[in-house]
Amino acid sequence: MALIKSISGIRGTIGGKPGEGLSPIDVVRFTSAYGMWLKERCRKAQPSVVVGRDARISGEMVKNLVVGSLQGLGINVVHLGLATTPTTELLVVEHNADGGIILTASHNPKQWNALKLLNEKGEFLNAADGERVLEIAAQEAFLYVDVDQLGSFVEDSSALKKHVESVLALDLVDVEAIKKAGFKVAVDCVNSVGGIAIPAMLKALGVTNVLELYCEPNGQFPHNPEPLPEHLTDISELIKIEKADVGFVVDPDVDRLAIISEDGSMFGEEYTLVAVADYVLANTPGNTASNLSSSRALRDVTENHGGIYAAAAVGEVNVVEKMREIGAVIGGEGNGGIIYPASHYGRDALVGMALFLTHLAKSGKKCSELRNEYPSYFMSKNKIELTPEIDVVGILLKVKEKFQNEKVTDIDGVKIDFADRWVHLRKSNTEPIIRIYSEAPSMKEADDIALEIIEVIKSLA
């Protein structure tokens, strides 16, 4: 069993003893802590919170606990039912709510669930606010209201429609161009909420030929739900057999977008952002930002359009902060997370898909041809499982010292930039692991530099 408490939310496996997994008691405790923080922040007797969830098996149970806890604090709840993470973010603003909670463990397997916590802007909490929620939870400083002050409960069944309409209204989304292209599109929605949202978005964009794979929102993930190449063999085969023009894959909460080309090859999760940014920058010149673990290709494309690229610590809230700081017109994370401020400051696969299809339609190229236009880098993603005796902070300090003659960035773990490659190692916020990402001009070189760093870590540990 696992329970991970971080500023980005509370994530854990369902079941087990309180404090060891995401038990009902833990759901109530952390929901109540968030509710108390919210009342403290907005100074309202009855704030309002938007709640949405992905299609996980545990979702209904967790939703009932979350809604009841909020109402018990005197907080009014707007319930969206099955809703993507970006839909929930947008609806916080739409309802002029004081906050939001998304019930999803993102790319984690089905035994996991989580509470993703939002502020009144529909954005993830910053470090200080997240720490305050954890502090309230540790102190169990909860004060529930009496029966006459219980929060209300209403449902909004129009959330997805509003989200789709907001995407269609974006200046750079060209529905007519997409319709004219007559794309055949394959989708893999891993039997979660994307099975509702993605086909609806494609239909609204004028795509009439959609091959739906795993679009039943029942929470029974047919493969590992993280959209990595090794998990996407089924859709890759489908694309080749059915001669589709492009394939889209989303994670269970639809904030990450992976693309597959017409020949069944991976467009590359890192290159979702690169391609969309290329299109956006060609039409609205400006700056971009991504996290330290994202590809150098975004920097190259940005500079080619005359803009400035900046890197942020890993975590959506950090990327958003950096984007605001430099006035970025687009940004995100190399895991397929598109953040487009013209829509909202949150990763959004629906926005990414609409912009990419417009780009593909206007280019007149095949998907694989478009991919070949971008700088070619190869990324290796590795991890080391953590045990209690491993001193992560001490290890990172020693790694930093060992490579002090290279360009080292330590705003989030340690990133070492060599002339033509880099490696970034950091402790995960969501899993008990050290992530080791590396990038180089070839896959072998990326793997080799990662293995070198892993051996260094093992020797230090």
Secondary structure, 3 states (H helix, E strand, C coil): CCEEEECCEEEEEECCCECCEECHHHHHHHHHHHHHHHHHHHCCCCCEEEEEECCCCCHHHHHHHHHHHHHHCCCEEEEEEECCHHHHHHHHHHCCCCEEEEECCCCCCCCEEEEEEECCCCCECCHHHHHHHHHHHHHCCCCCCCHHHCCCEEECCCHHHHHHHHHHCCCCCCHHHHHHHCCEEEEECCCCCHHHHHHHHHHHCCCCEEEEECCCCCCCCCCCCCCCHHHCHHHHHHHHHHCCCEEEEECCCCCCEEEECCCCCECCHHHHHHHHHHHHHHHCCCEEEEECCCCCHHHHHHHHCCCCEEEECCCHHHHHHHHHHHCEEEEEECCCEEEECCCECCCCHHHHHHHHHHHHHHHCCCHHHHHCCCCCCEEEEEEEECCCCCCHHHHHHHHHHHCCCCEEECCCCEEEECCCCEEEEEECCCCCEEEEEEEECCHHHHHHHHHHHHHHHHHHC
